[in-house]
């Protein structure tokens, strides 16, 4: 996990929340500033105030699915989706 106190270079990430995540968080997204070297899990924590990315949450960077440990870059769009169920 990145440490904002020691990582001085910052980048701006556009965050999007979909479906029940949007409803439970009360917003559809945010623009956040993070230190260089941040990963998707860091984006989640900074955008939601949570300690960790919950299991089962799907993530995407610039419209491509990605793992929680994927590095993000300045200007990226990171999207979070609730687990998908079917019937």
MMTF fields as JSON, N, C-alpha, C and O atoms, coordinates in Angstrom:
{
  "mmtfVersion": "1.0.0",
  "mmtfProducer": "UNKNOWN",
  "numBonds": 347,
  "numAtoms": 348,
  "numGroups": 87,
  "numChains": 1,
  "numModels": 1,
  "chainsPerModel": [1],
  "groupsPerChain": [87],
  "chainIdList": ["A"],
  "bondAtomList": [4, 2, 8, 6, 12, 10, 16, 14, 20, 18, 24, 22, 28, 26, 32, 30, 36, 34, 40, 38, 44, 42, 48, 46, 52, 50, 56, 54, 60, 58, 64, 62, 68, 66, 72, 70, 76, 74, 80, 78, 84, 82, 88, 86, 92, 90, 96, 94, 100, 98, 104, 102, 108, 106, 112, 110, 116, 114, 120, 118, 124, 122, 128, 126, 132, 130, 136, 134, 140, 138, 144, 142, 148, 146, 152, 150, 156, 154, 160, 158, 164, 162, 168, 166, 172, 170, 176, 174, 180, 178, 184, 182, 188, 186, 192, 190, 196, 194, 200, 198, 204, 202, 208, 206, 212, 210, 216, 214, 220, 218, 224, 222, 228, 226, 232, 230, 236, 234, 240, 238, 244, 242, 248, 246, 252, 250, 256, 254, 260, 258, 264, 262, 268, 266, 272, 270, 276, 274, 280, 278, 284, 282, 288, 286, 292, 290, 296, 294, 300, 298, 304, 302, 308, 306, 312, 310, 316, 314, 320, 318, 324, 322, 328, 326, 332, 330, 336, 334, 340, 338, 344, 342],
  "bondOrderList": [1, 1, 1, 1, 1, 1, 1, 1, 1, 1, 1, 1, 1, 1, 1, 1, 1, 1, 1, 1, 1, 1, 1, 1, 1, 1, 1, 1, 1, 1, 1, 1, 1, 1, 1, 1, 1, 1, 1, 1, 1, 1, 1, 1, 1, 1, 1, 1, 1, 1, 1, 1, 1, 1, 1, 1, 1, 1, 1, 1, 1, 1, 1, 1, 1, 1, 1, 1, 1, 1, 1, 1, 1, 1, 1, 1, 1, 1, 1, 1, 1, 1, 1, 1, 1, 1],
  "groupList": [{"groupName": "UNK", "atomNameList": ["N", "CA", "C", "O"], "elementList": ["N", "C", "C", "O"], "formalChargeList": [0, 0, 0, 0], "bondAtomList": [1, 0, 2, 1, 3, 2], "bondOrderList": [1, 1, 2], "singleLetterCode": "X", "chemCompType": "L-PEPTIDE LINKING"}],
  "groupTypeList": [0, 0, 0, 0, 0, 0, 0, 0, 0, 0, 0, 0, 0, 0, 0, 0, 0, 0, 0, 0, 0, 0, 0, 0, 0, 0, 0, 0, 0, 0, 0, 0, 0, 0, 0, 0, 0, 0, 0, 0, 0, 0, 0, 0, 0, 0, 0, 0, 0, 0, 0, 0, 0, 0, 0, 0, 0, 0, 0, 0, 0, 0, 0, 0, 0, 0, 0, 0, 0, 0, 0, 0, 0, 0, 0, 0, 0, 0, 0, 0, 0, 0, 0, 0, 0, 0, 0],
  "groupIdList": [1, 2, 3, 4, 5, 6, 7, 8, 9, 10, 11, 12, 13, 14, 15, 16, 17, 18, 19, 20, 21, 22, 23, 24, 25, 26, 27, 28, 29, 30, 31, 32, 33, 34, 35, 36, 37, 38, 39, 40, 41, 42, 43, 44, 45, 46, 47, 48, 49, 50, 51, 52, 53, 54, 55, 56, 57, 58, 59, 60, 61, 62, 63, 64, 65, 66, 67, 68, 69, 70, 71, 72, 73, 74, 75, 76, 77, 78, 79, 80, 81, 82, 83, 84, 85, 86, 87],
  "secStructList": [7, 7, 7, 6, 6, 6, 7, 7, 7, 3, 3, 3, 3, 3, 3, 3, 3, 7, 6, 2, 2, 2, 2, 2, 2, 6, 1, 1, 3, 3, 3, 3, 3, 3, 3, 6, 6, 7, 5, 2, 2, 2, 2, 2, 2, 2, 2, 2, 7, 7, 1, 1, 7, 7, 6, 6, 7, 3, 3, 3, 3, 6, 6, 3, 3, 3, 7, 6, 6, 7, 5, 7, 7, 6, 6, 7, 3, 3, 3, 3, 3, 7, 7, 7, 7, 7, 7],
  "xCoordList": [0.837, 0.0, 0.88, 1.943, 0.441, 1.231, 1.063, 0.045, 2.05, 2.023, 2.071, 3.12, 0.922, 0.89, 1.904, 2.311, 2.319, 3.271, 4.668, 5.436, 5.008, 6.353, 6.402, 7.471, 5.284, 5.238, 4.712, 3.519, 5.605, 5.245, 4.605, 3.774, 4.959, 4.358, 2.911, 2.619, 2.001, 0.591, 0.016, 0.543, -1.075, -1.804, -3.29, -3.704, -4.082, -5.53, -6.165, -5.863, -7.049, -7.752, -9.247, -9.756, -9.955, -11.411, -11.983, -11.694, -12.794, -13.37, -14.853, -15.56, -15.321, -16.745, -17.248, -16.566, -18.45, -19.12, -20.397, -21.109, -20.692, -21.859, -22.798, -22.396, -24.068, -25.142, -25.246, -25.316, -25.257, -25.48, -24.349, -24.572, -23.154, -22.073, -22.408, -22.218, -22.901, -23.31, -24.39, -24.353, -25.345, -26.45, -25.987, -26.397, -25.142, -24.704, -23.746, -23.728, -22.949, -22.017, -22.669, -22.139, -23.82, -24.535, -23.928, -24.186, -23.125, -22.525, -22.07, -21.853, -21.933, -21.539, -20.052, -19.561, -19.327, -17.891, -17.261, -17.91, -15.971, -15.214, -13.899, -13.451, -13.297, -11.923, -11.065, -11.323, -10.041, -9.193, -7.732, -7.334, -6.947, -5.505, -4.813, -5.12, -3.878, -3.106, -1.644, -1.314, -0.765, 0.654, 0.967, 0.28, 1.997, 2.466, 2.757, 3.23, 2.466, 2.689, 1.464, 1.515, 0.357, -0.872, -1.422, -1.191, -2.144, -2.774, -4.286, -4.766, -5.023, -6.488, -6.985, -7.902, -6.41, -6.836, -6.666, -7.49, -5.598, -5.386, -6.466, -6.917, -6.876, -7.938, -9.221, -9.872, -9.582, -10.786, -10.72, -11.667, -9.612, -9.479, -9.581, -10.247, -8.924, -8.965, -10.35, -10.783, -11.043, -12.349, -13.475, -14.471, -13.323, -14.407, -14.111, -15.032, -12.851, -12.474, -12.38, -12.172, -12.532, -12.459, -11.007, -10.092, -10.812, -9.471, -8.965, -7.766, -9.873, -9.455, -10.57, -11.739, -10.186, -11.142, -11.864, -11.207, -13.192, -13.925, -13.766, -13.622, -13.796, -13.722, -14.923, -16.035, -14.691, -15.78, -16.064, -16.792, -15.513, -15.732, -14.945, -13.76, -15.599, -14.931, -14.356, -14.964, -13.184, -12.487, -12.137, -11.897, -12.111, -11.681, -10.88, -11.153, -9.892, -9.112, -9.284, -8.947, -9.813, -10.032, -10.803, -10.443, -11.866, -12.807, -12.288, -12.918, -11.151, -10.627, -10.573, -10.031, -11.141, -11.088, -9.647, -8.748, -9.434, -8.084, -8.13, -9.168, -6.999, -6.861, -6.597, -6.162, -6.86, -6.703, -5.277, -5.064, -4.291, -2.897, -2.363, -1.161, -3.254, -2.861, -2.513, -3.268, -1.37, -0.962, -1.837, -2.263, -2.094, -2.856, -1.936, -0.912, -2.34, -1.553, -2.408, -3.637, -1.748, -2.439, -3.446, -3.116, -4.673, -5.718, -6.527, -7.491, -6.166, -6.93, -8.336, -8.574, -9.26, -10.59, -10.632, -10.37, -10.963, -11.069, -12.524, -13.123, -13.085, -14.494, -14.593, -13.799, -15.593, -15.867, -17.296, -18.226, -17.456, -18.744, -19.006, -18.07, -20.252, -20.553, -20.427, -20.417, -20.33, -20.292, -21.52, -22.616, -21.322, -22.405, -23.031, -22.336, -24.351, -25.056, -26.022, -26.406, -26.388, -27.314, -28.381, -28.359, -29.283, -30.33, -30.98, -31.891],
  "yCoordList": [-1.179, 0.0, 1.241, 1.257, 2.263, 3.485, 4.301, 4.2, 5.095, 5.963, 7.408, 7.881, 8.131, 9.509, 10.415, 11.423, 10.083, 10.922, 10.848, 11.804, 9.739, 9.583, 9.63, 9.861, 9.419, 9.442, 10.799, 11.076, 11.654, 13.042, 13.287, 14.186, 12.529, 12.724, 12.267, 11.167, 13.105, 12.728, 12.596, 13.131, 11.869, 11.69, 11.763, 11.53, 12.083, 12.166, 10.963, 10.648, 10.301, 9.118, 9.411, 9.934, 9.074, 9.192, 7.853, 6.816, 7.879, 6.66, 6.602, 7.605, 5.422, 5.212, 4.024, 3.007, 4.166, 3.086, 2.727, 3.612, 1.438, 0.991, 0.152, -0.472, 0.161, -0.677, -0.49, 0.642, -1.584, -1.496, -0.769, -0.221, -0.752, 0.029, 1.511, 2.225, 1.973, 3.377, 3.709, 4.761, 2.813, 3.057, 3.038, 3.89, 2.079, 1.987, 3.112, 3.535, 3.599, 4.693, 6.063, 7.065, 6.111, 7.368, 8.303, 9.507, 7.762, 8.576, 7.672, 6.475, 8.259, 7.436, 7.495, 6.76, 8.353, 8.399, 9.627, 10.405, 9.79, 10.923, 11.011, 10.038, 12.17, 12.332, 12.396, 13.194, 11.546, 11.516, 11.7, 11.377, 12.219, 12.361, 11.286, 11.083, 10.601, 9.551, 9.697, 10.283, 9.166, 9.192, 8.253, 7.251, 8.581, 7.694, 6.329, 6.224, 5.286, 3.926, 3.29, 2.139, 4.025, 3.478, 2.339, 2.273, 1.46, 0.314, 0.426, 1.269, -0.423, -0.362, -0.457, 0.271, -1.322, -1.448, -0.129, 0.21, 0.622, 1.938, 2.921, 3.747, 2.826, 3.692, 3.457, 4.407, 2.18, 1.844, 2.449, 3.1, 2.235, 2.73, 4.253, 4.796, 4.935, 6.396, 6.931, 7.941, 6.264, 6.75, 6.434, 7.155, 5.359, 4.938, 5.103, 5.083, 5.266, 5.333, 3.959, 3.857, 2.911, 1.543, 1.131, 1.725, 0.111, -0.402, -1.281, -1.314, -1.992, -2.928, -3.089, -2.825, -3.521, -3.818, -5.116, -6.14, -5.105, -6.324, -7.422, -7.142, -8.646, -9.787, -9.767, -9.428, -10.128, -10.234, -8.98, -9.039, -7.846, -6.621, -6.719, -7.054, -6.429, -6.43, -5.048, -4.036, -5.012, -3.757, -3.654, -4.659, -2.428, -2.191, -0.898, 0.054, -0.887, 0.32, 0.641, -0.163, 1.826, 2.277, 1.23, 0.918, 0.699, -0.226, -1.649, -2.449, -1.983, -3.354, -3.905, -3.264, -5.105, -5.719, -5.844, -6.097, -5.662, -5.696, -6.216, -6.164, -6.716, -7.216, -6.062, -4.987, -6.291, -5.265, -4.752, -3.623, -5.568, -5.141, -4.476, -4.24, -4.178, -3.498, -2.043, -1.34, -1.6, -0.205, 0.704, 0.325, 1.896, 2.893, 4.064, 4.285, 4.805, 5.955, 7.213, 7.149, 8.331, 9.608, 9.652, 9.331, 10.054, 10.182, 8.928, 8.961, 7.806, 6.57, 6.7, 7.463, 5.933, 5.769, 4.373, 3.376, 4.315, 3.042, 2.846, 3.701, 1.719, 1.429, 0.222, -0.715, 0.266, -0.834, -1.311, -0.51, -2.628, -3.263, -4.274, -4.931, -4.422, -5.445, -6.833, -6.961, -7.866, -9.236, -9.491, -9.012, -10.238, -10.551, -11.877, -12.855, -11.887, -13.141, -13.4, -12.48, -14.587, -14.934, -15.891, -16.355, -16.159, -17.059, -17.774, -18.577],
  "zCoordList": [0.0, 0.0, 0.0, 0.621, -0.687, -0.761, 0.508, 1.193, 0.813, 1.984, 1.512, 1.076, 1.597, 1.105, 1.791, 1.212, 3.005, 3.727, 3.116, 3.224, 2.482, 1.942, 0.423, -0.142, -0.255, -1.713, -2.162, -2.037, -2.688, -2.946, -4.305, -4.428, -5.316, -6.634, -6.59, -6.119, -7.078, -7.029, -8.433, -9.408, -8.488, -9.74, -9.423, -8.287, -10.424, -10.263, -10.946, -12.097, -10.211, -10.69, -10.654, -9.663, -11.736, -11.764, -11.316, -11.914, -10.266, -9.697, -10.02, -9.916, -10.411, -10.709, -9.893, -9.772, -9.333, -8.603, -9.347, -9.821, -9.453, -10.202, -9.346, -8.364, -9.755, -9.191, -7.679, -7.201, -6.924, -5.485, -4.757, -3.677, -5.318, -4.693, -4.742, -3.757, -5.871, -6.011, -4.997, -4.359, -4.853, -3.923, -2.468, -1.68, -2.104, -0.711, -0.321, 0.835, -1.276, -0.995, -1.159, -0.678, -1.838, -2.006, -3.036, -3.013, -3.936, -4.995, -6.125, -5.937, -7.291, -8.437, -8.724, -9.581, -8.025, -8.23, -7.63, -6.931, -7.915, -7.398, -8.157, -8.764, -8.117, -8.577, -7.324, -6.423, -7.274, -6.091, -6.485, -7.604, -5.559, -5.744, -4.933, -3.759, -5.568, -4.914, -5.283, -6.314, -4.443, -4.788, -5.947, -6.147, -6.7, -7.757, -7.153, -6.021, -7.922, -7.448, -6.832, -6.4, -6.784, -6.193, -7.046, -8.253, -6.395, -7.05, -6.865, -6.108, -7.555, -7.49, -6.044, -5.665, -5.25, -3.85, -3.102, -2.253, -3.411, -2.792, -3.219, -2.425, -4.481, -4.999, -4.209, -3.774, -4.025, -3.257, -1.854, -1.412, -1.163, 0.207, 0.276, 1.158, -0.652, -0.649, -0.998, -0.444, -1.908, -2.366, -1.388, -1.335, -0.615, 0.265, 1.749, 2.566, 2.107, 3.515, 4.163, 5.372, 3.377, 3.899, 4.105, 3.535, 4.924, 5.179, 4.046, 3.771, 3.39, 2.341, 1.31, 1.588, 0.133, -0.931, -0.573, -0.389, -0.469, -0.121, -1.176, -2.366, -0.727, -1.637, -2.575, -2.169, -3.815, -4.778, -5.574, -6.565, -5.173, -5.93, -7.234, -7.224, -8.347, -9.643, -9.911, -9.564, -10.529, -10.787, -12.263, -12.932, -12.755, -14.132, -14.183, -13.451, -15.06, -15.328, -16.805, -17.674, -17.074, -18.449, -19.265, -20.401, -18.663, -19.306, -19.477, -20.169, -18.863, -18.908, -17.493, -16.592, -17.294, -15.969, -15.513, -16.315, -14.201, -13.642, -12.214, -11.554, -11.746, -10.376, -9.417, -9.831, -8.141, -7.117, -6.999, -6.558, -7.389, -7.274, -8.545, -8.666, -9.487, -10.723, -10.429, -9.757, -10.932, -10.763, -11.626, -12.717, -11.123, -11.873, -12.206, -11.561, -13.237, -13.69, -13.677, -13.65, -13.697, -13.713, -14.863, -16.005, -14.546, -15.553, -15.787, -16.552, -15.147, -15.317, -14.734, -13.797, -15.315, -14.749, -14.128, -14.8, -12.848, -12.14, -11.747, -11.094, -12.148, -11.871, -10.955, -11.039, -10.075, -9.146, -9.347, -9.444, -9.409, -9.627, -8.533, -8.077, -8.093, -7.094, -7.737, -8.961, -6.894, -7.442, -8.315, -8.024, -9.368, -10.298, -9.897, -9.621, -9.872, -9.595, -10.74, -11.464, -10.888, -11.958, -11.462, -10.322, -12.328, -11.888, -13.048, -12.847]
}
